[in-house]
Amino acid sequence: MEWIRNNSFFQRNNRTVVSTVDECDPQACYDSFKGHWDQALKIIHRVQQLPSHDDVLGVVSHLEQMVTLLLYDIKKTDRLCITINSSKCLEYLLNQNVLNMLFDWSTRSGRYINAVKCEQIKLYDTLISHTRHLLLEHNSFLTPMLKLFNSCHGELLSKEINKHLVDLLNQLSTLLVQHPEFVKLFFTNEKNGNRFVIFSLLIPFIHKEDAVGMRARDALLLCMSLSKRNKDVALYISELSDFSLLVASGLSGLYSALPNAIDDIDVPDWHRFTPDDVNEINGLLYFVTSLEFSNAITQVAHPSIKRQLQEFLYRGFLIPVLGEALLQSNIQEQIAASAYLELIIRTVTEPGLLHAVLQFLVKMDYDGERLFNILIQRIQSNDMQLCLVSLALFESMIDLNCEDLLLELVFKHLQPCFHLIMSQRKILLPLDPLCPSFEKLLLLAPNCCHLSDNDLEWESSKQWNNFNHKQSLYGRYYAYLCDARNKIGLCQKACNTWSNSYNGNCDLSNAEEKSDSLISFERSSEYESFNLPNVEDMPEDNEFWQMSSNKLKRLNMIQNFDETPCSDEAPSAGPFLAILLNKLRKFMSNSIYVNLHVTGLISRLAVYPQTLLRAYLLDHSLVFQPNIPSIFEIIGIIKQEIDEYMIIQTDREHLIKYAQEVLIHREIMLVNIRRYHFEKASVSKPQQTEAFQRNGPKRRSMNFPSITSVFSRRASQIENNLAMVTPAEEPQSCLIYPKFTEGQHVALCAVLLDEWVKELAALAQEHTIAQLATLMT
């Protein structure tokens, strides 16, 4: 063991450590052990005044030899079968009350008191690590250790002492989890009640930002897990300590120290914090660490501690700190606060704590205006960065599959069915097995995306694994089907616990029938039976565009939809859907990055299997009120605007090919850069296993929007034969963010819309198959 070798005021000669070879005589070992203690005891007894440097060094040196001999003696015995009597050295240590005499002497060591205290802590750490709980049963071991702990309570100690103290407390916490019958030994009687010594010594390290703090938090979590099984521990933490208050106030303090505005956003599609942002932005790593700690507490602690912590976080952090930050008038501060909120939602996983965050968002009013509505309104902000961050915020919310949240966002507005004409309000028809909606959606693809015969050779070369020898999902309808099937299945399982089915019945208390199984369709005849047509073969003058006079009136209304303010009094599908569709209506004027998020968010909503939402987004047969647009009609207007612009462009085919290449190249570059930095981080930190994965991409541009799989995939989805950048060449972000002319922008909108209607069509088709599968079971 390393005895005081790092203490600068202890300069001593090298000493020969007793040999621990197997041939050593156990009796000689015991005799030597006694001899060293006799020598140490002589020094202790002869010193009447404050000990000198040599006195302290002599005692510590003898103790070092004694520990070496003791460890050798213990080593001869099976660790699982060790007893006091099995080690003569250990028996002598306890019977002679060595540890208690050592502590009493340390209190008289003057200016060396902290150095001797540190050596005692290391001594106990060594003994416990080799004997586990055995020594806790003996007062001659436990009593001096508790005295030592009490001498540390409330004291300002050196970094070295703190490190060894936390190591010892961590080891004891682990031991108590394994042997909870010893917990009572670490409670001491005080005026205000029993004090849990281990926990009280760990509390000052809650918000330490170094390795000692992390180890202390691990030990605190072990104590939290003890609270579930020991009412005394739970009572002390919740009633006699300020633990929950300290956690909440610390989180508030760390949040308040974060930058009010994010000044170094240098890419146009930044919308949420990446793992690298967490590491690089001043103070953000410490805030996330504290948030993860709070999340872990609520996962393992006693229910009374959970409720207390949630209450303190709700009233001490969410309302006064986060709420005020979200309501700042400065747009840059709104962007930062919204991004912090999105990070919180992604980081928190414990249902109780997450529920507190969502309740705060949904229920809180500020000056008579609901916070939730304020955040929804920011989706239509003219500031692209605020719009992107707001869209990402709701993407993360919707990904939670939380019934209360979706009820507030969507279902309470759709449930009365006021958006439908009277004849369709009472019942929503089941899905047509032939799924005509998917054909209607595919017909909404811009005509300009259909290449001429001269370009068929280029088009045919765009295969799954063959775009400039790189992999791409562009144009692969079957890939959309696979993705839709997987997402619908996962979402349906997540919604099985919901209390309502939201099928158009006005009784919101109608319980949803739960299903434990969902038939998984592999690549089978079900897809072929739908006879997927070739988009190029579909007639342009089909019946879908032969509207009645009522639909022409609706068409005129939709063309002016972006100028019509949302009103809660008029029949609508709710402010969230209205604002989202309003943003979609501005497809041509939005940036391509906003369009990626808007379409991605609508597609994510379309994954939900509930009839009300699925029909609203994917059923073309529904007849809405004249002042409520359908997504089919909005996409139809966008298609018309694109085609009218592109038809007069002499180089339209070149523009379309350019747009396709840009988006595919963006996909490939994003995947390659992500993998490049992932592999780079793996080489430098192969053992990194943090709970919050911070070995992600090295540029903020690596944070893809959650939209169609064509333009945003994770590296894990790429086969090993994907052509990669070499480790020596770092990809350049300027290749991903070119400046676009008006024609190029419209072409990008065309290609994106062309891919999006495929995604929506696949969702419509897979919803039908999922419904048939449910009926078959």
TORKOL-732180 format. One record per residue (C-alpha): residue in three letters; z, y, x. Coordinates in steps of 0.2 Angstrom, whole numbers, plus 2048, in hexadecimal, padded with zeros to 3 digits. Each point is the difference from the previous one (the first is absolute). Example, Ala and Ser with C-alpha at 12.3 -4.5 7.8 and 13.67 -1.06 7.14 Angstrom:
2
ALA8277EA83E;SER7FD811806;
END
This chain:
777
MET800800800;GLU7FD812805;TRP812807804;ILE800813802;ARG7F180080B;ASN7F880E7F7;ASN81080B802;SER7FC80D80D;PHE813803804;PHE8027ED804;GLN7FA7FD812;ARG8057EF806;ASN7FB7F380C;ASN7F57F17FB;ARG80C7F17FB;THR7FC7EE801;VAL8007F97EE;VAL8087EF7FE;SER7F47F2801;THR7FC7F87EF;VAL7F77F0806;ASP8037F07F7;GLU80A7F980F;CYS80E80D7FE;ASP8117F87FC;PRO8068067EF;GLN812800806;ALA7FB80B80F;CYS7F780B7F4;TYR8108027F5;ASP80B80380F;SER7F480E806;PHE8008077EF;LYS813801800;GLY800807812;HIS7F480F7FB;TRP80B8047F1;ASP81080080B;GLN7F780C80C;ALA7FB80B7F2;LEU8118007F9;LYS808805810;ILE7F580F800;ILE8058047EE;HIS8127FE803;ARG802809810;VAL7F78107FA;GLN80D80B7F8;GLN7F68107FF;LEU7EE8037FD;PRO7F57F2808;SER7F580580F;HIS7ED7FC801;ASP8047F180B;ASP80D7F97F3;VAL7F48017F2;LEU7F27F980A;GLY80B7F1806;VAL8067FC7EE;VAL7EE8007F9;SER7FA7F680F;HIS80D7F27FD;LEU7FB8007ED;GLU7EE7FE805;GLN8047F180A;MET80B7F97F2;VAL7F28027F3;THR7F47F780C;LEU80C7F1801;LEU8048007EE;LEU7EE7FF7FB;TYR7FD7F280C;ASP80F7F77F8;ILE7F98037EF;LYS7EF7FA806;LYS8077EF803;THR8047FE7ED;ASP7F47FE7F2;ARG7FF8127F8;LEU8017F97EF;CYS80F7F5803;ILE80A80C80B;THR8128027FD;ILE80E80A808;ASN8077F0808;SER7EF7FB807;SER80080F80D;LYS81080280A;CYS7FA811806;LEU7FE8067EE;GLU8117F87FB;TYR80880A80E;LEU7F78107FB;LEU8087FF7EF;ASN8117F9804;GLN80380D80E;ASN7FB80E7F4;VAL7F480680D;LEU7F580B7F5;ASN80F8097F8;MET807805811;LEU7EF805806;PHE7FF80C7F1;ASP811807803;TRP7FC804812;SER7F08087FB;THR80980D7F6;ARG809806810;SER7F080080B;GLY7FE8137FF;ARG7EF807804;TYR7FA7EE801;ILE8047FC7EE;ASN7EF8007F9;ALA7F97F680E;VAL80D7F27FE;LYS7FD8017ED;CYS7EE7FD803;GLU8047F180A;GLN80C7F97F3;ILE7F28027F3;LYS7F47F680B;LEU80D7F3803;TYR8037FD7ED;ASP7ED8007FE;THR7FE7F280D;LEU80E7F67F9;ILE7FA8007EE;SER7EE7FC805;HIS8067F0808;THR80E7FB7F4;ARG7FA8077F0;HIS80E8007F2;LEU80C7F580A;LEU80A80E808;LEU80280A7F0;GLU80D7F47FA;HIS80C80580E;ASN80A8107FF;SER801801813;PHE7ED8037FF;LEU7FE8097EF;THR80E80D802;PRO7FB808810;MET7EE8007FB;LEU80680A7F0;LYS80A80B80A;LEU7F180480B;PHE7F58037F0;ASN80E80C7F9;SER80080A811;CYS7ED8027FE;HIS8018067EE;GLY7FC8137FE;GLU7FE802813;LEU7F1808809;LEU7FB7F280B;SER7F27FF80E;LYS7EF7F97FD;GLU8047F180A;ILE8107FC7F6;ASN7F78037F0;LYS7F27F4805;HIS80D7F2804;LEU80B8047F1;VAL7F17FE7F4;ASP7FA7F0808;LEU8127F97FE;LEU8018067ED;ASN7EE7F97FD;GLN8067EF807;LEU80F8007F5;SER7F78057F1;THR7F47F1803;LEU80F7F5802;LEU8088067F0;VAL7F17FD7F6;GLN8007EE806;HIS8137FE7FE;PRO80580C7F2;GLU8127F9800;PHE80480B80F;VAL7FC8107F8;LYS8128037FA;LEU805801813;PHE7F6810802;PHE80980A7F3;THR80E80B805;ASN80D8097F5;GLU7FF8137FF;LYS80680D7F4;ASN7F08017F5;GLY7FE7ED800;ASN7FA7F280B;ARG7F380580D;PHE7F27F4805;VAL801803812;ILE7EE7FA805;PHE7F880A7F2;SER809810804;LEU7FB7FF812;LEU7EE7FE7FC;ILE7FE80E7F4;PRO7FE80E80D;PHE7F17F7806;ILE7F68007EF;HIS7F480E805;LYS7FF7FD813;GLU7EE800805;ASP8017F580F;ALA8027ED803;VAL8128017FD;GLY7FE8077EF;MET7F47F37FB;ARG80C7F2806;ALA80E8097F6;ARG7F58017F1;ASP7FD7ED801;ALA8137FD801;LEU80280B7F1;LEU7F47F67F6;LEU8097F0805;CYS8108087F9;MET7F68057F0;SER7FB7EE7FE;LEU8137FB802;SER80480C7F1;LYS7F77F57F4;ARG80C7F2804;ASN810809804;LYS80780D7F3;ASP80B80880D;VAL7F180580B;ALA7F78067F1;LEU80F80A7FA;TYR803808811;ILE7ED805802;SER7FE8077EE;GLU8128087FE;LEU808803810;SER7F180580B;ASP7F380E800;PHE7F37F4804;SER7F48037F2;LEU802813801;LEU7FC7FF812;VAL7F17F67FE;ALA7F980C7F2;SER805810809;GLY7F87F9810;LEU7F07FC7F8;SER8008127F8;GLY803808811;LEU7F27F6808;TYR7F48047F3;SER805813801;ALA7FC7FF813;LEU7EE7FA7FD;PRO7F280C802;ASN7FD80A7F0;ALA7ED800803;ILE7F57F380A;ASP7F780B80C;ASP7F67F380A;ILE7F57F97F2;ASP7EF7FF808;VAL7F67F47F5;PRO7F98047EF;ASP8067F07F8;TRP813800805;HIS80A7FC7F0;ARG8107F6806;PHE80A7FD80F;THR7FB7F280B;PRO80C7F680B;ASP7FA80B80F;ASP8048107F6;VAL8127F97FD;ASN8017FE813;GLU7F8810805;ILE80680D7F3;ASN811808806;GLY80E7F87F7;LEU7F67F57F4;LEU8057EF809;TYR8128047FE;PHE7FE8047EE;VAL7F77F07FC;THR80D7F680A;SER80D8087F5;LEU7F67FC7F1;GLU7FE7EE805;PHE8127FE803;SER8048077EE;ASN7F47F47F9;ALA8087F180A;ILE8118057FA;THR7FB7FF7EE;GLN7F87EF803;VAL8107F8807;ALA80F80A7FB;HIS80D7FD7F1;PRO7F98077F0;SER80E80D800;ILE7FA807811;LYS7EE7FF7FA;ARG80380B7F0;GLN80A80C80B;LEU7F380280D;GLN7F28027F3;GLU80B80D7F7;PHE80380A810;LEU7ED7FF805;TYR7FB8057EE;ARG80B80F7FF;GLY802804813;PHE7EE7FD806;LEU7F37FE7F3;ILE80580E7F4;PRO80680E80C;VAL7F57FD80F;LEU7F07F67FC;GLY7FE8087EF;GLU802812807;ALA7F37FB80E;LEU7F37FA7F4;LEU8018117F6;GLN7FD80B80E;SER7F280D7FD;ASN7F77FF810;ILE7F27F37FF;GLN8037FA812;GLU8127FC7FC;GLN7FB7F77F0;ILE7F47F580A;ALA80E7FC80C;ALA80D7FC7F2;SER7F47F67F6;ALA7FC7F6810;TYR8127FD804;LEU8037FA7EE;GLU7F17F4801;LEU8087F9810;ILE8107FE7F7;ILE7F87F67F2;ARG7F77F580D;THR8107FD80A;VAL80C7FD7F2;THR7FF7EE7FA;GLU8117FC7F8;PRO7FE8017ED;GLY8108097FC;LEU7FC80E80D;LEU7EE8017FC;HIS8058027ED;ALA80B80F805;VAL7F1808809;LEU7F47FD7F1;GLN80D8067F4;PHE80281080A;LEU7ED8027FF;VAL7FE7FC7ED;LYS8108087F9;MET80481080A;ASP7FC8117F9;TYR80081080A;ASP8008107F6;GLY7FA7F77F1;GLU7F17F7808;ARG8007EE804;LEU7FE7FC813;PHE7F57F17FB;ASN7F480C7F7;ILE80080C80F;LEU7FA7F280B;ILE7F37FA7F4;GLN7F98127FF;ARG7FE800813;ILE7F27F37FF;GLN7F480E7FA;SER80580C80E;ASN7F2809808;ASP8087FD811;MET7F87EF806;GLN80F7FB80A;LEU80D8027F2;CYS7F47F77F4;LEU7FE7F280D;VAL8137FE803;SER8038017ED;LEU7F47F27FD;ALA8077F680D;LEU8128027F9;PHE7FA7FA7EF;GLU7F77F1808;SER8107FB808;MET8098027EF;ILE7F47F67F7;ASP8007F280D;LEU8127FD7FB;ASN7FB7F77F0;CYS80F8097F8;GLU8008007ED;ASP80B80F7FE;LEU7F480A80B;LEU7F07FA7F7;LEU8088037EF;GLU803812805;LEU7EF803808;VAL7F57F67F5;PHE8067F57F2;LYS80A80C7F6;HIS7F180B7FE;LEU7F47F17FC;GLN80C7F67F5;PRO7FD80B7F0;CYS7ED7FE802;PHE7FD8127FB;HIS7F280080D;LEU7F67F37F5;ILE7F88037EF;MET80A7FB7F1;SER7F77F07FD;GLN8047F9812;ARG813805801;LYS8077F17F7;ILE7FA7F380B;LEU7F77FF811;LEU7F37F2800;PRO8027F280D;LEU7F480080F;ASP7EE7FA7FC;PRO7FE7F080A;LEU7EF806805;CYS80780F807;PRO7F380D7FC;SER80A80E808;PHE7FC7FA811;GLU7ED8027FD;LYS8038117F9;LEU80980680F;LEU7F37F980C;LEU7F380A7F6;LEU809810805;ALA7FC7FE812;PRO7F580F806;ASN7ED7FC7FF;CYS7FE808811;CYS80A7F2808;HIS7F27F47FC;LEU7F580080F;SER7ED7FE800;ASP7F67F1805;ASN7FE808811;ASP812800803;LEU8047EE7FA;GLU7FF7F9812;TRP80E80D805;GLU80A7FB7F0;SER7FF7EE804;SER806802811;LYS8118077F9;GLN8087EF7FF;TRP8137FC800;ASN8007FD813;ASN7F0809805;PHE801813801;ASN7FC804812;HIS8087F0804;LYS8108067F7;GLN8097F97F0;SER7FF80A7F0;LEU8047FD7EE;TYR7F480D7FA;GLY7F67FB7F1;ARG8087EF7FE;TYR8047FE7EE;TYR8087EF802;ALA80C80880C;TYR80580C7F2;LEU8037F17F5;CYS80B7F780C;ASP80A810803;ALA8028047ED;ARG8057EE7FD;ASN80E80180D;LYS8068117FA;ILE8007FB7EE;GLY8097F0803;LEU80E80980B;CYS80280E7F3;GLN8017F47F2;LYS80E7F6808;ALA809810804;CYS7FF8067EE;ASN8067EF7F9;THR8128077FF;TRP7FB8107F6;SER8098027F0;ASN7F08057F6;SER7EE7FA800;TYR7F88117FC;ASN7F27F87F6;GLY7FE80F7F3;ASN80E7FB7F5;CYS80A80F7FC;ASP8117F7802;LEU804803812;SER80F7F37FF;ASN7F47F27FD;ALA8047F480F;GLU7F27FA80B;GLU7FE7ED801;LYS8037FB811;SER7F47F4809;ASP8067F7810;SER7EE7FA805;LEU7EF808802;ILE7F17F6802;SER7F7804810;PHE7ED7FF800;GLU7F87FC810;ARG7EE803803;SER7FA7F67F1;SER7F57FF7F1;GLU80A80E7F6;TYR7F780D80A;GLU7EF7F97FF;SER8027FE7ED;PHE8008137FE;ASN7EE801807;LEU80380F80B;PRO7F080A7FE;ASN7F780980E;VAL8048137FE;GLU7EE804805;ASP7F97F67F2;MET80A8097F2;PRO7F680C7F5;GLU805812802;ASP7FC8047ED;ASN80D7F37FA;GLU80A8027F0;PHE80F806809;TRP7F8811802;GLN7F98017EE;MET80F80A7FA;SER8038057EE;SER8028137FC;ASN8137FE801;LYS7FE7F9812;LEU7F580E805;LYS80D80C7FA;ARG80D7F680B;LEU7F480180E;ASN7FF8137FF;MET813800800;ILE8027F680F;GLN7F480B80A;ASN80D80E7FD;PHE80F7F4802;ASP805808811;GLU8028117F8;THR80B7F97F1;PRO812801803;CYS80B7F17FC;SER80B8027F1;ASP80E7F47FA;GLU7FD8057EE;ALA7EE7FB7FF;PRO7FC7ED7FF;SER7FF7FA812;ALA8037F180B;GLY80E80A809;PRO80180D80D;PHE7FF7F480F;LEU7F07F77FA;ALA7F88117FA;ILE803808811;LEU7FA7F1809;LEU7F07FF7F5;ASN7FE813802;LYS8007FE813;LEU7F37F27FE;ARG7F580C7F6;LYS80080B80F;PHE7F97F280B;MET7F180A806;SER80B80F806;ASN80E7F5807;SER8017FB812;ILE7FB7EE804;TYR8127FD805;VAL8078067EF;ASN7F37F57F7;LEU8057F180A;HIS8128027FA;VAL7FC8057EE;THR7F57F17FE;GLY80C7F5809;LEU80F8067F4;ILE7F67FD7F1;SER7FB7EE806;ARG8127FC803;LEU8048057EF;ALA7F27F57F9;VAL8087F1809;TYR80F8007F3;PRO7FD7F37F3;GLN8088097F2;THR7F48027F2;LEU8038127FD;LEU7FB806811;ARG7F47F3804;ALA7F68047F0;TYR801812803;LEU7F87FF811;LEU7F57F17FF;ASP7FB7FD7EE;HIS7F08097FC;SER8017FB7ED;LEU80F80B7FC;VAL7FC8107F6;PHE80A80E806;GLN8048117F7;PRO7F280D802;ASN80B80A80C;ILE8057F280B;PRO7F47FA80D;SER7FE7EE805;ILE7FE7FB812;PHE7EF7F97FC;GLU7FA8117FA;ILE80780980F;ILE7F87F480C;GLY7F08027F6;ILE800813803;ILE8037FE812;LYS7F27F4802;GLN7F480C7F7;GLU80680E80B;ILE7FD7F6810;ASP7EF7F97FA;GLU7FA8127FA;TYR804807812;MET7F97F180A;ILE7F07FF7F6;ILE7FA810807;GLN8057FC812;THR7F17FB80A;ASP80B7F780D;ARG80B7F77F3;GLU7FD7EF806;HIS805806812;LEU80F8087F9;ILE8067F17F6;LYS7FE7F5810;TYR80980D80A;ALA80F8007F3;GLN8007ED801;GLU801800812;VAL80D80D801;LEU80C7F77F4;ILE7FD7EF808;HIS802807811;ARG8108087FA;GLU8067EF7FA;ILE7FC7F8811;MET80780E80A;LEU8118007F6;VAL8027EE802;ASN7FC800813;ILE80B80E804;ARG80E7F87F6;ARG7FE7F0809;TYR7FE809811;HIS8108097FE;PHE8097F17F9;GLU7FB7F580E;LYS80480E80D;ALA8128017F8;SER8027ED800;VAL7FC7FF813;SER80D80E804;LYS80D7FA7F3;PRO7FD7ED7FD;GLN8127FE7FA;GLN80180E7F3;THR8067FA7F0;GLU8088107F7;ALA8028007EE;PHE7F680F7FE;GLN7F07FB809;ARG7FC80E80C;ASN7F27F880A;GLY7F28067F5;PRO7F180B804;LYS80180E80D;ARG7F780D7F6;ARG8048077EF;SER7EF7FD7FB;MET8037ED7FF;ASN8098027F0;PHE7F37FA7F4;PRO8008047ED;SER8047F27F5;ILE7EF7FF7F7;THR7F27F4800;SER8007F380E;VAL7EF805806;PHE807810808;SER8127FB804;ARG8057EF807;ARG80E7FA80A;ALA7FC7F8811;SER8077EF7F9;GLN7F17FF7F5;ILE7F480080E;GLU7FA7EF807;ASN8027FE813;ASN7ED801803;LEU8008137FB;ALA7F980A80E;MET80D80A807;VAL80280F80C;THR8057FB811;PRO812804805;ALA7FA80C80D;GLU7F780B7F3;GLU80B80A7F4;PRO7F78047F0;GLN7FD8127FC;SER8058077F0;CYS7F280D7FF;LEU7F47F17FC;ILE80A7FE7F0;TYR8008127FA;PRO7EF807801;LYS7FB8117F8;PHE7F57FD7F0;THR7F280A7F9;GLU7FF8027ED;GLY7F37F27FF;GLN80A7F480B;HIS8108047F5;VAL7F67FC7F0;ALA7F97F0808;LEU8127FB805;CYS8068037EE;ALA7F17F57FA;VAL8047F180C;LEU8138017FC;LEU7FC8017ED;ASP7F47F1803;GLU80E7F6808;TRP80E8057F4;VAL7F77FB7F0;LYS7FE7EF809;GLU8137FF802;LEU8038057EE;ALA7F47F37FA;ALA8087F380A;LEU8118057F9;ALA7F97FF7EE;GLN7F97EF804;GLU80F7F9808;HIS80B8067F2;THR7F67F67F4;ILE8027F180B;ALA813802801;GLN8018027ED;LEU7F67F07FE;ALA80B7F780D;THR8108067F6;LEU7F97F97F0;MET7FB7EF808;THR8127FE806;
END
